[in-house]
Amino acid sequence: MKNKNNHSENTDSPGKFSRKAFLRLSIGSAAAISLGSLAGCGGGARKLRFNDFNQVMVELALIENNLDTLEMQQEWSLYKVLTHLAHTVEGSWKGLASYDSNAQQAVQYVAFAAFVAQGYMSHNLTAPVPSLEGEIADDGPLVEAFDKLRNAITYFQNNLTAESELYEHFAYGKLSYQEWEWANTFHAADHFSSLTY
């Protein structure tokens, strides 16, 4: 398991990078374009854009209140999507079961930097997260899945800060608190874009 980090690049809002992050983006942008598993595979007709967890919570409530008309336009069930998103949020303070190599993370961070620059991500919606809890069941109690994601977000917002020691992201490597929030909110927006109600 990778070590926690206290990464503090100055990234106040999507589109703003430290000099180091900008250089990584410039050097590796061609490589990022070729990452089929990280770009170009996700997204739905709605094209949602979130840059903070409050926006995710609002959409989560809308989904929960419109279950009777909800249509899934992705392979996974709603239970699996919500649990998957919760596992990713929890990875920031719990860690994950495995991590990509340093070389892979360096290239994939470039893709992440591109996502931040554009304000959203597109990814393979069936790519698993190496959660400590293992593989997610295809279906389960929706109430538990909603609570799991809501509780993970609330814990992140109420118990972690920019000074917290966070685990690495399995694909992107060391991320600051703000970058972890963007990684998770962009991730949620991409999955939720494929849900209609």
VONU-946982 format. One record per atom (N, C-alpha, C): residue number from 0; residue in three letters; chain; x, y, z. Coordinates in steps of 0.2 Angstrom, whole numbers, plus 2048, in hexadecimal, padded with zeros to 3 digits. Layout:
# residues N
i, aa, ch, east, north, up
NUM, ALA, A, X, Y, Z
...
//
This chain:
# residues 197
i, aa, ch, east, north, up
0, MET, A, 804, 7FA, 800
0, MET, A, 800, 800, 800
0, MET, A, 804, 806, 800
1, LYS, A, 802, 80B, 7FC
1, LYS, A, 806, 811, 7FC
1, LYS, A, 805, 815, 802
2, ASN, A, 80A, 81A, 803
2, ASN, A, 80A, 81E, 809
2, ASN, A, 805, 824, 808
3, LYS, A, 803, 826, 80E
3, LYS, A, 800, 82D, 80E
3, LYS, A, 804, 832, 80C
4, ASN, A, 801, 838, 80A
4, ASN, A, 805, 83D, 808
4, ASN, A, 802, 844, 80B
5, ASN, A, 806, 849, 80B
5, ASN, A, 803, 850, 80D
5, ASN, A, 805, 854, 807
6, HIS, A, 802, 853, 801
6, HIS, A, 803, 857, 7FB
6, HIS, A, 7FF, 85E, 7FB
7, SER, A, 803, 863, 7FA
7, SER, A, 800, 869, 7FB
7, SER, A, 801, 86E, 7F5
8, GLU, A, 800, 86B, 7EF
8, GLU, A, 801, 870, 7E9
8, GLU, A, 7FB, 875, 7E9
9, ASN, A, 7FD, 87B, 7E7
9, ASN, A, 7F8, 880, 7E7
9, ASN, A, 7F3, 87F, 7E1
10, THR, A, 7ED, 87C, 7E2
10, THR, A, 7E8, 87B, 7DD
10, THR, A, 7E1, 87D, 7E0
11, ASP, A, 7E0, 884, 7E0
11, ASP, A, 7DA, 886, 7E3
11, ASP, A, 7D3, 885, 7DF
12, SER, A, 7D4, 884, 7D9
12, SER, A, 7CD, 883, 7D5
12, SER, A, 7CF, 880, 7CE
13, PRO, A, 7CA, 87C, 7CB
13, PRO, A, 7CC, 879, 7C5
13, PRO, A, 7CF, 87E, 7C0
14, GLY, A, 7D4, 87C, 7BD
14, GLY, A, 7D7, 880, 7B8
14, GLY, A, 7DD, 884, 7BB
15, LYS, A, 7DE, 884, 7C1
15, LYS, A, 7E4, 887, 7C4
15, LYS, A, 7E9, 881, 7C7
16, PHE, A, 7EF, 882, 7C5
16, PHE, A, 7F4, 87D, 7C6
16, PHE, A, 7FA, 880, 7C9
17, SER, A, 7FE, 87C, 7CD
17, SER, A, 805, 87E, 7CF
17, SER, A, 809, 87E, 7C8
18, ARG, A, 80F, 880, 7C9
18, ARG, A, 814, 880, 7C3
18, ARG, A, 816, 879, 7C2
19, LYS, A, 817, 875, 7C7
19, LYS, A, 818, 86E, 7C6
19, LYS, A, 813, 86A, 7C2
20, ALA, A, 80D, 86B, 7C4
20, ALA, A, 807, 868, 7C1
20, ALA, A, 807, 86A, 7BA
21, PHE, A, 808, 870, 7B9
21, PHE, A, 807, 873, 7B2
21, PHE, A, 80D, 86F, 7AD
22, LEU, A, 813, 86F, 7B0
22, LEU, A, 818, 86B, 7AC
22, LEU, A, 816, 864, 7AB
23, ARG, A, 813, 861, 7B0
23, ARG, A, 811, 85A, 7AF
23, ARG, A, 80C, 859, 7A9
24, LEU, A, 808, 85E, 7A9
24, LEU, A, 802, 85E, 7A4
24, LEU, A, 805, 85F, 79D
25, SER, A, 80A, 864, 79D
25, SER, A, 80D, 865, 796
25, SER, A, 811, 860, 793
26, ILE, A, 815, 85D, 798
26, ILE, A, 819, 857, 796
26, ILE, A, 816, 851, 793
27, GLY, A, 810, 84F, 797
27, GLY, A, 80D, 849, 796
27, GLY, A, 806, 849, 793
28, SER, A, 804, 84F, 790
28, SER, A, 7FD, 84F, 78D
28, SER, A, 7FC, 84A, 787
29, ALA, A, 801, 849, 783
29, ALA, A, 800, 844, 77E
29, ALA, A, 7FF, 83D, 781
30, ALA, A, 803, 83B, 786
30, ALA, A, 802, 835, 789
30, ALA, A, 7FB, 834, 78C
31, ALA, A, 7F8, 83A, 78F
31, ALA, A, 7F2, 83A, 792
31, ALA, A, 7EC, 838, 78D
32, ILE, A, 7ED, 83B, 787
32, ILE, A, 7E8, 83A, 782
32, ILE, A, 7E7, 833, 781
33, SER, A, 7EC, 82F, 781
33, SER, A, 7EC, 828, 77F
33, SER, A, 7E9, 823, 785
34, LEU, A, 7E7, 826, 78A
34, LEU, A, 7E5, 822, 790
34, LEU, A, 7DE, 820, 78F
35, GLY, A, 7DC, 81B, 78C
35, GLY, A, 7D6, 819, 78B
35, GLY, A, 7D2, 817, 791
36, SER, A, 7D5, 815, 796
36, SER, A, 7D2, 813, 79C
36, SER, A, 7D0, 819, 7A1
37, LEU, A, 7D3, 81F, 79F
37, LEU, A, 7D2, 825, 7A3
37, LEU, A, 7CE, 82A, 79F
38, ALA, A, 7CE, 82A, 799
38, ALA, A, 7CB, 830, 795
38, ALA, A, 7C7, 82D, 78F
39, GLY, A, 7C2, 831, 78E
39, GLY, A, 7BE, 82F, 788
39, GLY, A, 7B9, 829, 788
40, CYS, A, 7B8, 826, 78E
40, CYS, A, 7B4, 820, 78E
40, CYS, A, 7AE, 822, 792
41, GLY, A, 7AD, 827, 796
41, GLY, A, 7A7, 828, 79A
41, GLY, A, 7A3, 82D, 798
42, GLY, A, 79F, 830, 79D
42, GLY, A, 79B, 836, 79B
42, GLY, A, 794, 834, 798
43, GLY, A, 78F, 837, 79A
43, GLY, A, 789, 836, 797
43, GLY, A, 786, 83C, 794
44, ALA, A, 780, 83C, 792
44, ALA, A, 77C, 842, 78F
44, ALA, A, 77C, 848, 793
45, ARG, A, 77C, 847, 799
45, ARG, A, 77B, 84D, 79E
45, ARG, A, 781, 851, 79F
46, LYS, A, 787, 84E, 79E
46, LYS, A, 78D, 852, 79F
46, LYS, A, 78E, 856, 7A5
47, LEU, A, 78C, 853, 7AB
47, LEU, A, 78D, 857, 7B1
47, LEU, A, 794, 859, 7B3
48, ARG, A, 794, 85E, 7B6
48, ARG, A, 79B, 861, 7B8
48, ARG, A, 79B, 863, 7C0
49, PHE, A, 79E, 85F, 7C4
49, PHE, A, 79F, 861, 7CB
49, PHE, A, 7A6, 863, 7CD
50, ASN, A, 7A7, 868, 7D1
50, ASN, A, 7AE, 869, 7D3
50, ASN, A, 7AE, 869, 7DB
51, ASP, A, 7A9, 867, 7DE
51, ASP, A, 7A9, 867, 7E6
51, ASP, A, 7A4, 861, 7E8
52, PHE, A, 7A5, 85F, 7EE
52, PHE, A, 7A1, 85A, 7F0
52, PHE, A, 799, 85C, 7F2
53, ASN, A, 798, 862, 7F3
53, ASN, A, 792, 865, 7F4
53, ASN, A, 78D, 864, 7EE
54, GLN, A, 790, 865, 7E8
54, GLN, A, 78C, 863, 7E2
54, GLN, A, 78B, 85C, 7E1
55, VAL, A, 78F, 858, 7E3
55, VAL, A, 78E, 850, 7E3
55, VAL, A, 788, 84F, 7E7
56, MET, A, 788, 852, 7ED
56, MET, A, 783, 850, 7F2
56, MET, A, 77C, 852, 7EF
57, VAL, A, 77C, 858, 7EC
57, VAL, A, 775, 85A, 7E9
57, VAL, A, 773, 855, 7E4
58, GLU, A, 777, 853, 7DF
58, GLU, A, 775, 84F, 7DA
58, GLU, A, 773, 848, 7DD
59, LEU, A, 777, 846, 7E2
59, LEU, A, 775, 840, 7E6
59, LEU, A, 76E, 840, 7E9
60, ALA, A, 76C, 845, 7EC
60, ALA, A, 766, 846, 7EE
60, ALA, A, 760, 846, 7E8
61, LEU, A, 762, 849, 7E3
61, LEU, A, 75E, 849, 7DD
61, LEU, A, 75D, 842, 7DA
62, ILE, A, 762, 83E, 7DA
62, ILE, A, 762, 837, 7D8
62, ILE, A, 75D, 833, 7DC
63, GLU, A, 75E, 834, 7E3
63, GLU, A, 75B, 830, 7E8
63, GLU, A, 753, 832, 7E8
64, ASN, A, 752, 838, 7E6
64, ASN, A, 74B, 83A, 7E6
64, ASN, A, 747, 839, 7E0
65, ASN, A, 74B, 836, 7DB
65, ASN, A, 748, 835, 7D4
65, ASN, A, 749, 82E, 7D2
66, LEU, A, 74A, 829, 7D7
66, LEU, A, 74B, 822, 7D5
66, LEU, A, 746, 81F, 7D1
67, ASP, A, 73F, 821, 7D1
67, ASP, A, 73A, 81E, 7CD
67, ASP, A, 73B, 820, 7C6
68, THR, A, 73E, 825, 7C4
68, THR, A, 73F, 827, 7BD
68, THR, A, 746, 826, 7BB
69, LEU, A, 74B, 823, 7BF
69, LEU, A, 752, 823, 7BD
69, LEU, A, 753, 81E, 7B8
70, GLU, A, 758, 820, 7B3
70, GLU, A, 75A, 81B, 7AE
70, GLU, A, 761, 81B, 7AE
71, MET, A, 764, 815, 7AE
71, MET, A, 76B, 814, 7AE
71, MET, A, 76E, 813, 7A7
72, GLN, A, 772, 817, 7A5
72, GLN, A, 775, 817, 79E
72, GLN, A, 77D, 815, 79F
73, GLN, A, 77E, 810, 7A3
73, GLN, A, 784, 80D, 7A4
73, GLN, A, 783, 806, 7A6
74, GLU, A, 789, 802, 7A6
74, GLU, A, 788, 7FB, 7A7
74, GLU, A, 787, 7F9, 7AF
75, TRP, A, 789, 7FD, 7B3
75, TRP, A, 788, 7FC, 7BA
75, TRP, A, 782, 7FE, 7BD
76, SER, A, 780, 7FA, 7C3
76, SER, A, 77A, 7FC, 7C6
76, SER, A, 77B, 802, 7CA
77, LEU, A, 776, 806, 7CC
77, LEU, A, 776, 80C, 7D1
77, LEU, A, 77A, 80A, 7D7
78, TYR, A, 778, 804, 7DA
78, TYR, A, 77C, 802, 7E0
78, TYR, A, 783, 802, 7DF
79, LYS, A, 785, 7FF, 7D9
79, LYS, A, 78C, 7FE, 7D8
79, LYS, A, 790, 804, 7D7
80, VAL, A, 78C, 809, 7D3
80, VAL, A, 78F, 80F, 7D2
80, VAL, A, 790, 813, 7D8
81, LEU, A, 78B, 814, 7DD
81, LEU, A, 78C, 817, 7E3
81, LEU, A, 791, 815, 7E8
82, THR, A, 792, 80E, 7E8
82, THR, A, 797, 80B, 7EC
82, THR, A, 79E, 80C, 7E9
83, HIS, A, 79E, 80B, 7E3
83, HIS, A, 7A5, 80D, 7E0
83, HIS, A, 7A7, 814, 7E1
84, LEU, A, 7A3, 819, 7E1
84, LEU, A, 7A4, 820, 7E2
84, LEU, A, 7A6, 821, 7E9
85, ALA, A, 7A3, 81D, 7EE
85, ALA, A, 7A5, 81E, 7F5
85, ALA, A, 7AC, 81B, 7F6
86, HIS, A, 7AD, 815, 7F3
86, HIS, A, 7B4, 812, 7F4
86, HIS, A, 7B9, 817, 7F2
87, THR, A, 7B8, 81A, 7ED
87, THR, A, 7BD, 81F, 7EA
87, THR, A, 7BE, 825, 7EF
88, VAL, A, 7B9, 828, 7F2
88, VAL, A, 7B9, 82D, 7F7
88, VAL, A, 7BD, 82A, 7FD
89, GLU, A, 7BB, 824, 7FF
89, GLU, A, 7BE, 822, 805
89, GLU, A, 7C6, 820, 804
90, GLY, A, 7C8, 81F, 7FE
90, GLY, A, 7CF, 81E, 7FD
90, GLY, A, 7D4, 823, 7FF
91, SER, A, 7D1, 829, 7FF
91, SER, A, 7D5, 82F, 801
91, SER, A, 7D8, 82E, 808
92, TRP, A, 7D4, 82B, 80D
92, TRP, A, 7D6, 82B, 814
92, TRP, A, 7D7, 823, 816
93, LYS, A, 7D4, 81F, 812
93, LYS, A, 7D5, 818, 814
93, LYS, A, 7DA, 814, 810
94, GLY, A, 7DC, 817, 80A
94, GLY, A, 7E1, 813, 806
94, GLY, A, 7DD, 80F, 802
95, LEU, A, 7E0, 80B, 7FD
95, LEU, A, 7DD, 807, 7F8
95, LEU, A, 7E1, 800, 7F8
96, ALA, A, 7DE, 7FB, 7F5
96, ALA, A, 7E1, 7F5, 7F5
96, ALA, A, 7E8, 7F4, 7F1
97, SER, A, 7E8, 7F8, 7EB
97, SER, A, 7EE, 7F8, 7E7
97, SER, A, 7EE, 7FF, 7E4
98, TYR, A, 7F4, 800, 7E1
98, TYR, A, 7F6, 806, 7DE
98, TYR, A, 7F9, 805, 7D7
99, ASP, A, 7F8, 809, 7D2
99, ASP, A, 7FC, 809, 7CC
99, ASP, A, 803, 80A, 7CD
100, SER, A, 808, 808, 7C9
100, SER, A, 80F, 80A, 7CA
100, SER, A, 810, 812, 7CA
101, ASN, A, 816, 814, 7CC
101, ASN, A, 817, 81B, 7CC
101, ASN, A, 817, 81E, 7C5
102, ALA, A, 81A, 81A, 7C0
102, ALA, A, 81A, 81C, 7B9
102, ALA, A, 813, 81D, 7B6
103, GLN, A, 80F, 818, 7B8
103, GLN, A, 808, 819, 7B6
103, GLN, A, 804, 81F, 7B9
104, GLN, A, 806, 820, 7BF
104, GLN, A, 803, 825, 7C3
104, GLN, A, 805, 82C, 7C0
105, ALA, A, 80B, 82C, 7BE
105, ALA, A, 80E, 833, 7BB
105, ALA, A, 80A, 834, 7B5
106, VAL, A, 809, 82F, 7B1
106, VAL, A, 806, 831, 7AA
106, VAL, A, 7FE, 832, 7AC
107, GLN, A, 7FB, 82E, 7B0
107, GLN, A, 7F4, 82F, 7B2
107, GLN, A, 7F3, 836, 7B5
108, TYR, A, 7F8, 838, 7B9
108, TYR, A, 7F7, 83F, 7BC
108, TYR, A, 7F6, 844, 7B7
109, VAL, A, 7FA, 843, 7B1
109, VAL, A, 7F9, 848, 7AC
109, VAL, A, 7F2, 848, 7A9
110, ALA, A, 7EF, 842, 7A9
110, ALA, A, 7E8, 842, 7A6
110, ALA, A, 7E3, 846, 7AC
111, PHE, A, 7E5, 844, 7B2
111, PHE, A, 7E1, 848, 7B7
111, PHE, A, 7E2, 84F, 7B7
112, ALA, A, 7E8, 852, 7B6
112, ALA, A, 7E9, 859, 7B5
112, ALA, A, 7E5, 85C, 7AF
113, ALA, A, 7E4, 858, 7AA
113, ALA, A, 7E0, 85A, 7A4
113, ALA, A, 7D9, 85A, 7A6
114, PHE, A, 7D7, 855, 7AA
114, PHE, A, 7D0, 856, 7AC
114, PHE, A, 7CF, 85C, 7B1
115, VAL, A, 7D3, 85E, 7B5
115, VAL, A, 7D2, 864, 7B9
115, VAL, A, 7D2, 86A, 7B5
116, ALA, A, 7D7, 86A, 7B0
116, ALA, A, 7D7, 870, 7AB
116, ALA, A, 7D0, 871, 7A8
117, GLN, A, 7CD, 86B, 7A6
117, GLN, A, 7C7, 86C, 7A2
117, GLN, A, 7C1, 86C, 7A7
118, GLY, A, 7C1, 86A, 7AD
118, GLY, A, 7BC, 86A, 7B2
118, GLY, A, 7B8, 864, 7B2
119, TYR, A, 7BA, 85F, 7AF
119, TYR, A, 7B6, 858, 7AF
119, TYR, A, 7BA, 853, 7AD
120, MET, A, 7B8, 84D, 7AE
120, MET, A, 7BC, 847, 7AB
120, MET, A, 7B7, 842, 7A7
121, SER, A, 7BA, 83E, 7A3
121, SER, A, 7B7, 839, 7A0
121, SER, A, 7BB, 833, 7A1
122, HIS, A, 7B8, 82D, 7A3
122, HIS, A, 7BC, 827, 7A4
122, HIS, A, 7B7, 821, 7A3
123, ASN, A, 7BA, 81B, 7A3
123, ASN, A, 7B7, 815, 7A3
123, ASN, A, 7B3, 814, 7A9
124, LEU, A, 7AC, 814, 7A8
124, LEU, A, 7A7, 813, 7AD
124, LEU, A, 7A7, 80C, 7B0
125, THR, A, 7AA, 807, 7AE
125, THR, A, 7AA, 801, 7B1
125, THR, A, 7B1, 7FF, 7B3
126, ALA, A, 7B6, 804, 7B4
126, ALA, A, 7BC, 803, 7B7
126, ALA, A, 7BC, 802, 7BE
127, PRO, A, 7BE, 7FD, 7C1
127, PRO, A, 7BD, 7FC, 7C8
127, PRO, A, 7C2, 800, 7CC
128, VAL, A, 7C1, 802, 7D3
128, VAL, A, 7C6, 805, 7D7
128, VAL, A, 7C8, 7FF, 7DC
129, PRO, A, 7CF, 7FF, 7DD
129, PRO, A, 7D1, 7F9, 7E1
129, PRO, A, 7D0, 7FB, 7E9
130, SER, A, 7CA, 7FA, 7EA
130, SER, A, 7C7, 7FC, 7F1
130, SER, A, 7CA, 7F6, 7F6
131, LEU, A, 7CB, 7F9, 7FC
131, LEU, A, 7CD, 7F4, 802
131, LEU, A, 7C7, 7EF, 803
132, GLU, A, 7C1, 7F1, 801
132, GLU, A, 7BB, 7ED, 802
132, GLU, A, 7BA, 7E8, 7FD
133, GLY, A, 7BE, 7E8, 7F8
133, GLY, A, 7BE, 7E3, 7F2
133, GLY, A, 7B8, 7E4, 7ED
134, GLU, A, 7B7, 7DF, 7E9
134, GLU, A, 7B2, 7E0, 7E3
134, GLU, A, 7AB, 7E2, 7E6
135, ILE, A, 7A8, 7E7, 7E2
135, ILE, A, 7A1, 7E9, 7E4
135, ILE, A, 79C, 7E4, 7E1
136, ALA, A, 797, 7E2, 7E5
136, ALA, A, 792, 7DE, 7E2
136, ALA, A, 78E, 7E2, 7DD
137, ASP, A, 78B, 7DF, 7D8
137, ASP, A, 787, 7E2, 7D3
137, ASP, A, 781, 7E6, 7D6
138, ASP, A, 77E, 7E3, 7DB
138, ASP, A, 778, 7E6, 7DE
138, ASP, A, 778, 7E5, 7E5
139, GLY, A, 774, 7EA, 7E9
139, GLY, A, 774, 7EA, 7F0
139, GLY, A, 76F, 7EF, 7F2
140, PRO, A, 76E, 7F0, 7F9
140, PRO, A, 76A, 7F5, 7FB
140, PRO, A, 76B, 7FC, 7F9
141, LEU, A, 767, 7FF, 7F5
141, LEU, A, 768, 806, 7F3
141, LEU, A, 769, 80B, 7F9
142, VAL, A, 765, 80A, 7FE
142, VAL, A, 766, 80E, 804
142, VAL, A, 76D, 80E, 807
143, GLU, A, 770, 808, 807
143, GLU, A, 776, 808, 80A
143, GLU, A, 77B, 80B, 805
144, ALA, A, 77A, 80B, 7FF
144, ALA, A, 77F, 80E, 7FA
144, ALA, A, 77F, 815, 7FA
145, PHE, A, 779, 818, 7FB
145, PHE, A, 778, 81F, 7FB
145, PHE, A, 77B, 822, 802
146, ASP, A, 77A, 81E, 807
146, ASP, A, 77D, 820, 80E
146, ASP, A, 785, 81F, 80D
147, LYS, A, 787, 81A, 80A
147, LYS, A, 78F, 819, 80A
147, LYS, A, 792, 81F, 806
148, LEU, A, 78F, 821, 801
148, LEU, A, 792, 827, 7FD
148, LEU, A, 791, 82D, 801
149, ARG, A, 78C, 82E, 803
149, ARG, A, 78A, 835, 807
149, ARG, A, 78F, 835, 80D
150, ASN, A, 790, 82F, 811
150, ASN, A, 794, 82F, 817
150, ASN, A, 79B, 830, 815
151, ALA, A, 79E, 82D, 80F
151, ALA, A, 7A4, 82E, 80D
151, ALA, A, 7A6, 836, 80C
152, ILE, A, 7A1, 839, 808
152, ILE, A, 7A2, 840, 806
152, ILE, A, 7A2, 844, 80D
153, THR, A, 79E, 843, 811
153, THR, A, 79D, 847, 818
153, THR, A, 7A3, 846, 81C
154, TYR, A, 7A6, 840, 81C
154, TYR, A, 7AC, 83F, 820
154, TYR, A, 7B2, 843, 81D
155, PHE, A, 7B3, 843, 816
155, PHE, A, 7B8, 846, 812
155, PHE, A, 7B7, 84E, 814
156, GLN, A, 7B1, 850, 814
156, GLN, A, 7B0, 858, 815
156, GLN, A, 7B1, 85A, 81C
157, ASN, A, 7AF, 855, 821
157, ASN, A, 7AF, 857, 828
157, ASN, A, 7B6, 855, 82C
158, ASN, A, 7B9, 850, 829
158, ASN, A, 7BF, 84E, 82D
158, ASN, A, 7C6, 84F, 829
159, LEU, A, 7C6, 850, 823
159, LEU, A, 7CC, 851, 820
159, LEU, A, 7CD, 859, 81E
160, THR, A, 7D3, 85B, 81D
160, THR, A, 7D5, 862, 81C
160, THR, A, 7DB, 861, 817
161, ALA, A, 7DD, 867, 815
161, ALA, A, 7E3, 868, 810
161, ALA, A, 7E9, 866, 814
162, GLU, A, 7E9, 866, 81A
162, GLU, A, 7EF, 863, 81E
162, GLU, A, 7EF, 85C, 820
163, SER, A, 7E9, 858, 81E
163, SER, A, 7E9, 851, 820
163, SER, A, 7EE, 84D, 81B
164, GLU, A, 7F0, 848, 81F
164, GLU, A, 7F4, 843, 81B
164, GLU, A, 7F0, 83E, 817
165, LEU, A, 7F0, 83F, 811
165, LEU, A, 7EB, 83B, 80C
165, LEU, A, 7EF, 835, 809
166, TYR, A, 7EC, 830, 808
166, TYR, A, 7EF, 82A, 804
166, TYR, A, 7EF, 82D, 7FC
167, GLU, A, 7F3, 829, 7F9
167, GLU, A, 7F4, 82B, 7F1
167, GLU, A, 7EE, 828, 7EE
168, HIS, A, 7EC, 82B, 7E8
168, HIS, A, 7E7, 829, 7E4
168, HIS, A, 7EA, 823, 7E0
169, PHE, A, 7E6, 81D, 7DF
169, PHE, A, 7E9, 817, 7DC
169, PHE, A, 7EB, 819, 7D5
170, ALA, A, 7E8, 81D, 7D1
170, ALA, A, 7EA, 81F, 7CA
170, ALA, A, 7EE, 825, 7CA
171, TYR, A, 7ED, 82A, 7CE
171, TYR, A, 7F0, 831, 7CD
171, TYR, A, 7F6, 832, 7D1
172, GLY, A, 7F7, 82E, 7D6
172, GLY, A, 7FC, 82F, 7DB
172, GLY, A, 7FB, 834, 7E0
173, LYS, A, 800, 838, 7E2
173, LYS, A, 7FF, 83D, 7E8
173, LYS, A, 7FA, 843, 7E6
174, LEU, A, 7F5, 844, 7EA
174, LEU, A, 7F0, 849, 7E8
174, LEU, A, 7EF, 84D, 7EF
175, SER, A, 7EE, 854, 7EE
175, SER, A, 7ED, 858, 7F3
175, SER, A, 7E5, 857, 7F5
176, TYR, A, 7E3, 85A, 7FB
176, TYR, A, 7DC, 859, 7FD
176, TYR, A, 7D8, 85C, 7F7
177, GLN, A, 7D9, 862, 7F4
177, GLN, A, 7D5, 864, 7EF
177, GLN, A, 7D5, 860, 7E9
178, GLU, A, 7DB, 85D, 7E7
178, GLU, A, 7DB, 858, 7E1
178, GLU, A, 7D7, 852, 7E3
179, TRP, A, 7D7, 850, 7E9
179, TRP, A, 7D3, 84A, 7EB
179, TRP, A, 7CC, 84B, 7EA
180, GLU, A, 7CA, 851, 7EC
180, GLU, A, 7C3, 853, 7EB
180, GLU, A, 7C1, 854, 7E4
181, TRP, A, 7C5, 857, 7E0
181, TRP, A, 7C3, 857, 7D8
181, TRP, A, 7C3, 850, 7D5
182, ALA, A, 7C8, 84C, 7D7
182, ALA, A, 7C8, 845, 7D4
182, ALA, A, 7C2, 842, 7D6
183, ASN, A, 7BF, 842, 7DC
183, ASN, A, 7B9, 83F, 7DE
183, ASN, A, 7B3, 842, 7DB
184, THR, A, 7B3, 849, 7DA
184, THR, A, 7AD, 84C, 7D8
184, THR, A, 7AC, 84C, 7D0
185, PHE, A, 7B2, 84C, 7CD
185, PHE, A, 7B2, 84B, 7C6
185, PHE, A, 7AF, 844, 7C4
186, HIS, A, 7B2, 83F, 7C8
186, HIS, A, 7B0, 838, 7C8
186, HIS, A, 7A9, 837, 7C8
187, ALA, A, 7A6, 83A, 7CE
187, ALA, A, 79F, 839, 7CF
187, ALA, A, 79B, 83D, 7C9
188, ALA, A, 79D, 842, 7C7
188, ALA, A, 799, 846, 7C1
188, ALA, A, 799, 841, 7BB
189, ASP, A, 79F, 83E, 7B9
189, ASP, A, 79F, 83A, 7B3
189, ASP, A, 79A, 834, 7B4
190, HIS, A, 79A, 831, 7BA
190, HIS, A, 795, 82B, 7BB
190, HIS, A, 78E, 82E, 7BB
191, PHE, A, 78D, 833, 7BE
191, PHE, A, 786, 836, 7BF
191, PHE, A, 783, 839, 7B8
192, SER, A, 788, 83A, 7B4
192, SER, A, 786, 83D, 7AD
192, SER, A, 782, 837, 7A9
193, SER, A, 783, 831, 7AB
193, SER, A, 780, 82C, 7A7
193, SER, A, 77A, 829, 7AA
194, LEU, A, 777, 82D, 7AF
194, LEU, A, 771, 82C, 7B3
194, LEU, A, 76C, 831, 7B1
195, THR, A, 766, 82F, 7AF
195, THR, A, 761, 834, 7AD
195, THR, A, 75B, 833, 7B1
196, TYR, A, 757, 838, 7B3
196, TYR, A, 751, 837, 7B6
196, TYR, A, 74C, 83D, 7B5
//
